[in-house]
């Protein structure tokens, strides 16, 4: 399906919003793995992978893994263009109170 990755990302974000962080965290690595190979060749897949990684950092933060979330967000920010949604999400993680 064309929008399978987008749907899986939306599901993970929704699960986290409902407080079901463990379920969201379980789904995100597999999604990232599927997107990584496509992201090398397709710009839209690269954008979706960046967003997926930023959402992953936000879910990690929400689940209490502050150090892991900050490390992921910092690594992500080093390669993202400023003012994109993934960059803003990563910046939110770094700005969050520990």
N, C-alpha and C positions, 0 to 999 in steps of 0.2 A: 504493500500500500504506500502511496506517495507521501502521506502525512503521518506515517507511523511514528517516526522519531519525534515529531512535534507533539503528537498525542501522548506519547510516553513521558515527555518532559512536562507537559501540562498536568498529567496525572501525578507525577512526583511532586510538583509544586503544590497541587491541591492536597495531597496526602500530608505534606508538611504543614500546610495552613490549618489542617484539622488536628494537628498535634501528633500525627502518626509518622514521626520523623524516621523511625527505624525502617518502616516500609519504603519511604522515599529514598533513604540512603541505600537500601538494598537494590533499588532499581537503577540508580544513576550510573554506577560503574559500567554496567552492561551497555547502557545507552552510549556512554562515552566511547567505549570500545568499538561499537558499531560505527560511530561517526568518524573516528580517527582516520581510518583508511580513506573514506570518501573525502574527508576534509583536505587531504593532500592534493586532490585533483579538482574539487568543486568548491567554489567560493561560498555558495549558500550553505553547504555542509559545514564549512569552516565557521560561518556565523552562528549556526545552530550549535556547534560544538562549544564555541566560546560562551554562548548563553547557558548551555547545559553545565559547563564548569562553574560559571558564576552562581547559578542556582544551587549547585552542589555545595559551594562554599556557604551560601545562606542557610541551607538545610543543616550543614554541619554546625554552624553557629547556633541555630535554633535548638539543636539536639544537645548542646552543651560542650561540644568539642571546639572550644575557642581557639586554642593553639593551632589545631589542624585547619580550621576555617581561615585563620589569619595567614597561615603559610600558603594555602591554596590561593587566597585572594591576592596576596603580594606577588606570587609567581604569575598570576593571570594579568595583573595590572601592568607588569613589565613589558607585555607584548600587545596589549590592547590599545586601540585608538581612544583618546579621551572622549568623554560625553556620549559614548554608546551605552546602550542598556547594560551589557555585561560589565563594562567599566564602572558604571554607576553602582551596580549591585556589589561588585568587589570593593569599591570604596566604602559602601555602607558597612560591609563586614569589618573593614579596618577601622572605621570610625566608631563601631559599637563599643560600649563600655564592657570591660571584662567581668 
